[in-house]
Amino acid sequence: MNFHIDGNPDYGQLRVQIGPGETFLAEGGSMAWMNTGMRVRARLLGGLLRAAIRKLTGGESLFVGEYTTDRGGEVVFSPSRPGMIVRRSMKGGTITLTAGSFMACTPGVKLRTTFGGLRSLFSGEGLFFMECSGVGELFFNSFGSIIEKDVAGSFIVDTSHVVAWEPGLSYSIRGMGSLKSTLLSGEGLVMEFSGRGKLYLQPRTVSGIASWLTPFMR
């Protein structure tokens, strides 16, 4: 199986060459075009309950598309949000994705919905996250480009800018200094990460763009 990403960092698009008998999984509704002879089957990842939780709380589709072919072919996927696609080779470790970031994977990657606790209610990233583990190729996307930040110690991120993080990192939610600073600085609450690992960040947010556009919608 071969992969190629076009259009990064603004309008990422994933091209997958699937060989005879191979299988590829992608977020429902992300297929842009494909060769004839490709078979597509709706599949629940992790059973009905876990798939329903991902749909209701994680921003992901209830089903993923399972793509197979007898003679080989190409299929192209485009995420719903304009932005960058990241390929991560999973070799037995884990990575946590925020809601709506998952795009596609090979069958060896396992997806599990995890509860972020009450603190995640204030993080701007949703109550639930998606924990990806196993062995295979994982693809996820952002709104806009992705900036990779290697953290060793602590690092502060404004809410809604986080796309994914490695398991060596943990986070807490806090304000920007005093109550007055938190309320009047325009920054509000932030996520403070600590530990050692990689953070994947997006410089733009859907909520930020929506707020900017609201005054012009008449």
N, C-alpha and C positions, 0 to 999 in steps of 0.2 A: 504494500500500500504506500502510495506517495502523496505528499501534501505540499501545497504551495499557497502562500498568502499574497494576494494582490491588494493594492490600494491603501496600505498602511501609510501614515497613521490616521488619515481622515475618514476613509470609507473602505475599511478592511473587508475582504472577501476571501473565502476559503475554497480552494479547488482540491478535490480529493480524487486520485486515481485508484479505483477499487479493482483488485484482481479477482479472478474467478474463485468463488467460494469464500471470499473475504466479507466481513461485516463492518459497518460503520454506523454510529449512533449520533443523531443531531437533534437539537431543540426543534420542537414542532413548529412548522410554519417558516423555517429558515431556508428551505431549499429554493434556489433561484432558477436553476435549469440543470438538465442532466441528459445523458445519452439514452436513446431508446434501449430497451432490454433490461433496464435497472428496475429491480423490484423494491417496493417500499411497504413496510409493515409497521403499523402502530404498535408500540410496546410500552408497557408500564415498567419503570425502573424501580426495583425494590418493593413491588407489590402495590395494591390499590391504596392502602392507607398512607404509605410514605409518599406516593405520587400525588395524592390529594393534598397532603400537607404542603408539598413543594408548590402546588398550584395556588393554594389559598394564602400561604404565608411567605413564600419565597419568590414569587413573581415568575416562576417557571411554568411551562406547559404541563398539563396532566400527562400527556403522552410524549414520547420521543419517537422520531422516525428511525427505523432500522433498514439500512440500505444494503442490498446484496445483488449480485449479478452472476450469471453462469459463464459469461464470456469476457468480462471485464468492461470497464467504462469509466466515465468521469461524471462527477456531480459537483455542483457549485453551491455554496451556502453564503447567505448574506444576513447578518444580524439585524434586528429591528432598529437598533440605535446606531446612528452614524458614528464610527469611531474605529479604534484599533483592535486587532485580534492578536492574542498572544498564544503561542504554542508552548506547552510545558510537558516535558517527558517525565512521566511518573515512574519511579523505580522502587516502589514500596513505601514511599513516604506519604504525607498528607498535605493538603493545602485547603484553606477555607475561602469560599467565594461569597460575596454579598449577593443579595437578591437581584435576579435578572442578569447576572454576569455569565452564567454557564451557557456554552454554545454547542459543543460537540465533544465526542471522545471515542476511543476504540473500546471494544467490549471488556477489556481487562481493567478498566477504570470503574471503581465503585462510587456511587453517589449516596450520601446520607444526609438527611435534614437534621440540623442540630438547633436546639433552643438557645438563644443567646442570653437568656435571663432578662430580668426587668431592666437592667442597664441598657440593653439593646433597644428598648422602647424609645430612649432618648438619643440614640446614636445617629438617627437618620438613615440607618442601613436596614431597618426592618427587624422584627422579632426573631426571625429564623435565618440561619445561614446554611450553606451547602458545603459539607465536608467531602472532599474528593480524595480517594486513596487507591491503592492497588498499583498495577503495572500496565503501562500503555501511554497513549498520547491524549492529552487534554487540551481543549481550546476554550478560551474565554475572551470576553470582549468588554469594552468600556464605552462611555459616552465621551468622545474625543480621544486624544492620544493617551498612552499609559506611561507613567514615569515610575521607574523602579528605584526603590530606596532601600539600601542595606542599613538596617538598624542594629546598633550595638550599644545598648543602654536604654535611653528613653527618647521618644519622638512624639510630637503633638500634631494631630491632623484635624482640621475642621470637619464636622460631620458631613456625610454624603460624598466625600472625596475618595473613600476607600473602595477598592475593587476586590482585593484578595490579600491574604497574608499567610506566612508560613507558621508551622506549629510552635516554633520557638518563641513566638510573640504572644503576649497577652495584653489586654487593654482595660482601661477604666474610663468612665465618663466624668468630666468635671467642667466647671466654668472657667472663664478667662479671668482668673484672679478673684477680686472681691465681687460681691453681688452687684454692686454698681457697675463695675467693669463688664461683668457678664451681660447685664441688661442693656447697657448704653454703648458698648464698643462695636456693636453690629456683628460680633462673632458668635455670641451665644455659647452653646455647649461645644466641647471638643472631645476627641478621643485621644487619650494618652497611652501610647503603646510602650511596652517595656520588654526587655529580653534581647534575644539575638535572632535575626532572620530577615527575610526580604518582605517589603511592603510593595504592593502594586497600587498606584494612585492615579486618579483621573483629575486633570486640571479644571474640568468643567462639570457641572451637574445639571440634570434635567430640571430640578426644582429651581435652580438659579436662573436658567434660561426662561422658564415659565414665568417667574416673578418679574423678570425684565420686560417680557412681552406683554404682560397683563395691562399696563396703562395704555397700550396702543390698540387694544381690542375693543372697538366701539361699534 
